[in-house]
Amino acid sequence: MYTKTIIPETRSITLDLPVSFVGEHVRVIAVVEKEAPIFGKKRKDQIAKTYSVYPKTDLSQFKFNRDEANDFE
């Protein structure tokens, strides 16, 4: 599989495929990928308002010991 993301500057484009594709059946699919924010401003404000009522905890001094956590004996 070969994937390449481009931003065309004209209606016509030329594709350079890998040499291993020569003589093979190749399918070309064009999809427009729009970068949309996951959350809009209204949703972000709602999330901030919802979670602002919970107390904040300082975890900057927190240390996690994976070996101690996995020691079941």
BAZAPA-34657 format. One line per field, with one value per residue: x, y, z of N, C-alpha, C in turn; residue in one letter. Coordinates in nm, 4 decimals, m for minus. Atoms other than C-alpha are relative to their C-alpha. Layout:
<atoms>
n.east = c(X | ...)
n.north = c(Y | ...)
n.up = c(Z | ...)
ca.east = c(X | ...)
ca.north = c(Y | ...)
ca.up = c(Z | ...)
c.east = c(X | ...)
c.north = c(Y | ...)
c.up = c(Z | ...)
residu = c(A | ...)
</atoms>
This chain:
<atoms>
n.east = c(0.0846 | m0.0767 | 0.0850 | m0.0662 | 0.0935 | m0.0464 | 0.0905 | m0.0161 | 0.0070 | 0.0796 | 0.0942 | m0.0694 | m0.1191 | m0.0713 | m0.0438 | m0.1180 | 0.0181 | m0.1209 | m0.0327 | 0.0648 | 0.1396 | 0.0048 | 0.0554 | 0.0993 | 0.1279 | m0.0108 | 0.1231 | m0.0245 | 0.1194 | m0.0221 | 0.0872 | m0.0311 | m0.0091 | 0.0205 | m0.0438 | 0.1024 | m0.0304 | 0.0777 | 0.1020 | 0.0132 | m0.0184 | 0.1139 | m0.0181 | m0.1138 | 0.0460 | 0.0881 | m0.0859 | m0.0732 | 0.0960 | 0.0366 | m0.1097 | m0.0582 | 0.0521 | m0.0769 | m0.1259 | m0.1196 | m0.1030 | m0.1344 | m0.0673 | m0.1362 | m0.0924 | 0.0434 | m0.0951 | 0.0621 | m0.0966 | 0.0661 | m0.0351 | 0.0772 | 0.1403 | 0.0208 | m0.0474 | 0.1204 | m0.0345)
n.north = c(m0.1171 | m0.1237 | m0.1132 | m0.1295 | m0.1111 | m0.1149 | m0.1141 | m0.0357 | m0.1417 | m0.0072 | 0.1111 | 0.1143 | 0.0405 | 0.1172 | 0.0856 | 0.0828 | 0.1197 | 0.0818 | 0.0909 | 0.1297 | m0.0071 | 0.0129 | 0.1279 | 0.0472 | m0.0706 | m0.1073 | m0.0764 | m0.1356 | m0.0561 | m0.1378 | m0.0361 | m0.1304 | 0.0085 | m0.1311 | m0.0073 | m0.0640 | 0.0159 | 0.1048 | m0.0697 | m0.1421 | m0.0869 | 0.0178 | 0.1285 | m0.0142 | m0.0793 | 0.0859 | 0.0965 | m0.0748 | m0.0343 | 0.1241 | 0.0530 | m0.1021 | 0.0137 | 0.1019 | m0.0531 | 0.0333 | 0.0679 | m0.0196 | 0.1286 | m0.0245 | 0.0769 | 0.1392 | 0.0956 | 0.1294 | 0.1092 | 0.1085 | 0.1283 | 0.0101 | 0.0166 | 0.1332 | 0.1004 | 0.0570 | 0.0974)
n.up = c(0.0000 | 0.0147 | m0.0335 | 0.0081 | m0.0114 | 0.0769 | 0.0147 | 0.1407 | 0.0344 | 0.1224 | 0.0097 | 0.0569 | m0.0747 | 0.0495 | m0.1102 | 0.0182 | m0.0817 | m0.0186 | 0.1099 | m0.0239 | 0.0444 | 0.1457 | 0.0440 | m0.0969 | m0.0019 | m0.0985 | m0.0186 | m0.0473 | m0.0619 | m0.0446 | m0.1108 | m0.0579 | m0.1457 | m0.0605 | m0.1384 | m0.0816 | m0.1420 | m0.0660 | m0.0758 | 0.0279 | m0.1163 | m0.0908 | m0.0685 | m0.0907 | m0.1146 | m0.0794 | m0.0701 | m0.1025 | m0.1057 | m0.0691 | m0.0807 | m0.0871 | m0.1363 | m0.0697 | m0.0536 | 0.0768 | m0.0777 | 0.0535 | 0.0192 | 0.0458 | m0.0832 | 0.0025 | 0.0574 | 0.0253 | 0.0053 | 0.0725 | m0.0621 | m0.1236 | 0.0352 | 0.0566 | m0.0955 | m0.0603 | m0.1018)
ca.east = c(0.0000 | 0.1251 | m0.0248 | 0.0633 | m0.1193 | m0.0934 | m0.2421 | m0.3009 | m0.2451 | m0.4292 | m0.7065 | m0.4564 | m0.1924 | 0.0682 | 0.1420 | 0.4840 | 0.4366 | 0.7002 | 0.8739 | 0.7188 | 0.3751 | 0.4661 | 0.2619 | 0.0291 | m0.3383 | m0.3380 | m0.6451 | m0.6333 | m0.8850 | m0.9125 | m1.0576 | m1.0804 | m0.9617 | m1.1030 | m0.9352 | m1.2224 | m1.1746 | m1.2876 | m1.4759 | m1.6094 | m1.5724 | m1.9206 | m1.8448 | m1.5037 | m1.6681 | m1.9292 | m1.6595 | m1.4557 | m1.7653 | m1.8566 | m1.5113 | m1.4296 | m1.6386 | m1.4044 | m1.1033 | m0.7675 | m0.4869 | m0.1185 | 0.0455 | 0.3803 | 0.5464 | 0.3695 | 0.6035 | 0.4827 | 0.6784 | 0.5706 | 0.7579 | 0.5870 | 0.2472 | 0.2955 | 0.4353 | 0.1455 | 0.3354)
ca.north = c(0.0000 | 0.3453 | 0.6594 | 1.0181 | 1.3332 | 1.6252 | 1.9717 | 2.0157 | 2.3588 | 2.2794 | 2.0447 | 1.8140 | 1.6152 | 1.3536 | 1.0592 | 0.8996 | 0.5435 | 0.3076 | 0.0832 | m0.2246 | m0.1029 | m0.1270 | m0.4019 | m0.4392 | m0.3485 | m0.0127 | 0.1601 | 0.5371 | 0.6947 | 1.0698 | 1.1830 | 1.5366 | 1.5406 | 1.8355 | 1.9329 | 2.0031 | 2.0699 | 1.7828 | 2.0210 | 2.3630 | 2.6609 | 2.6100 | 2.2451 | 2.3340 | 2.5978 | 2.3442 | 2.0895 | 2.3512 | 2.4592 | 2.0983 | 2.0031 | 2.3345 | 2.2355 | 1.9480 | 2.0167 | 2.0230 | 1.7963 | 1.8752 | 1.5652 | 1.7256 | 1.5352 | 1.2054 | 0.9123 | 0.5868 | 0.2677 | 0.0127 | m0.2735 | m0.2020 | m0.1806 | m0.5166 | m0.6977 | m0.9265 | m1.1429)
ca.up = c(0.0000 | m0.0865 | 0.0670 | m0.0100 | 0.0946 | m0.1443 | m0.1821 | m0.5550 | m0.7049 | m1.0300 | m1.1420 | m1.3077 | m1.1159 | m1.2051 | m0.9769 | m0.9503 | m0.8278 | m0.6862 | m0.9415 | m0.7769 | m0.8920 | m1.2626 | m1.4301 | m1.1289 | m1.0897 | m0.9110 | m0.7685 | m0.7237 | m0.4873 | m0.4287 | m0.0950 | 0.0392 | 0.4009 | 0.5864 | 0.9084 | 1.1397 | 1.5091 | 1.7297 | 1.9552 | 1.8690 | 2.1016 | 2.2460 | 2.3314 | 2.4824 | 2.7022 | 2.8142 | 2.9043 | 3.0934 | 3.2873 | 3.3734 | 3.5039 | 3.6742 | 3.9788 | 4.0645 | 4.2892 | 4.1150 | 4.2374 | 4.1938 | 4.0451 | 3.9692 | 4.2577 | 4.1793 | 4.1154 | 3.9584 | 4.0186 | 3.7582 | 3.9288 | 4.2600 | 4.0924 | 3.9194 | 4.2277 | 4.3237 | 4.5708)
c.east = c(0.0894 | m0.0957 | 0.0809 | m0.1069 | 0.0596 | m0.1022 | 0.0175 | m0.0155 | m0.0762 | m0.0949 | 0.0664 | 0.1250 | 0.0630 | 0.0501 | 0.1250 | m0.0130 | 0.1319 | 0.0188 | m0.0720 | m0.1460 | m0.0137 | m0.0480 | m0.1048 | m0.1312 | 0.0063 | m0.1324 | 0.0365 | m0.1320 | 0.0345 | m0.1041 | 0.0432 | m0.0039 | m0.0128 | 0.0425 | m0.1035 | 0.0374 | m0.0902 | m0.1152 | m0.0017 | 0.0162 | m0.1119 | 0.0164 | 0.1170 | m0.0391 | m0.0888 | 0.0818 | 0.0748 | m0.0913 | m0.0355 | 0.1094 | 0.0628 | m0.0485 | 0.0780 | 0.1306 | 0.1184 | 0.1045 | 0.1345 | 0.0700 | 0.1447 | 0.1032 | m0.0340 | 0.1043 | m0.0710 | 0.1080 | m0.0702 | 0.0283 | m0.0802 | m0.1481 | m0.0286 | 0.0472 | m0.1194 | 0.0308 | m0.0020)
c.north = c(0.1237 | 0.1156 | 0.1275 | 0.1076 | 0.1193 | 0.1125 | 0.0474 | 0.1503 | 0.0225 | m0.1192 | m0.1275 | m0.0301 | m0.1224 | m0.0775 | m0.0765 | m0.1171 | m0.0737 | m0.0980 | m0.1340 | m0.0009 | m0.0195 | m0.1395 | m0.0575 | 0.0764 | 0.1020 | 0.0756 | 0.1365 | 0.0561 | 0.1402 | 0.0351 | 0.1362 | m0.0148 | 0.1401 | m0.0057 | 0.0786 | m0.0186 | m0.1070 | 0.0614 | 0.1455 | 0.0799 | m0.0195 | m0.1280 | 0.0076 | 0.0785 | m0.0836 | m0.1008 | 0.0688 | 0.0336 | m0.1236 | m0.0446 | 0.1029 | m0.0115 | m0.1028 | 0.0589 | m0.0467 | m0.0600 | 0.0202 | m0.1353 | 0.0178 | m0.0792 | m0.1495 | m0.0870 | m0.1336 | m0.1048 | m0.1206 | m0.1361 | m0.0212 | m0.0250 | m0.1412 | m0.1114 | m0.0539 | m0.0980 | 0.0599)
c.up = c(0.0000 | 0.0253 | m0.0077 | 0.0058 | m0.0736 | 0.0096 | m0.1438 | m0.0225 | m0.1300 | m0.0012 | m0.0487 | 0.0828 | m0.0662 | 0.1200 | m0.0409 | 0.0963 | 0.0180 | m0.1170 | 0.0167 | m0.0445 | m0.1510 | m0.0367 | 0.0931 | m0.0177 | 0.1134 | 0.0044 | 0.0589 | 0.0504 | 0.0485 | 0.1060 | 0.0516 | 0.1515 | 0.0569 | 0.1453 | 0.0788 | 0.1461 | 0.0619 | 0.0781 | m0.0425 | 0.1290 | 0.1020 | 0.0823 | 0.0991 | 0.1242 | 0.0920 | 0.0812 | 0.1129 | 0.1173 | 0.0833 | 0.0959 | 0.0933 | 0.1437 | 0.0814 | 0.0525 | m0.0852 | 0.0938 | m0.0679 | m0.0081 | m0.0447 | 0.0808 | 0.0016 | m0.0688 | m0.0149 | m0.0154 | m0.0619 | 0.0641 | 0.1278 | m0.0305 | m0.0516 | 0.0916 | 0.0761 | 0.1131 | 0.1380)
residu = c(M | Y | T | K | T | I | I | P | E | T | R | S | I | T | L | D | L | P | V | S | F | V | G | E | H | V | R | V | I | A | V | V | E | K | E | A | P | I | F | G | K | K | R | K | D | Q | I | A | K | T | Y | S | V | Y | P | K | T | D | L | S | Q | F | K | F | N | R | D | E | A | N | D | F | E)
</atoms>
